[in-house]
């Protein structure tokens, strides 16, 4: 059986696209992902991987900044 450290070494380019999508679904939109145990496991692995931690924190900050600037932007008629 593969350990978590084995799984970290198997991350691929597809994970670069999947990690932010899962993070948004779970943490930003609060979707219930209990029907998808594999995706939950992958999300846990991503959240424990330093490079993904950095990317996801930067993405979160960008969303916060964008939401702030959208809030203060003048409304168009």
Secondary structure, DSSP 4 states (H G I P E B T S, - for coil): ---HHHHHHT--HHHHHHHHHHHIIIIIS----TT-HHHHHHHHHHHTSHHHHHHHHHHHHHHHHHHHHHHHSPPP-
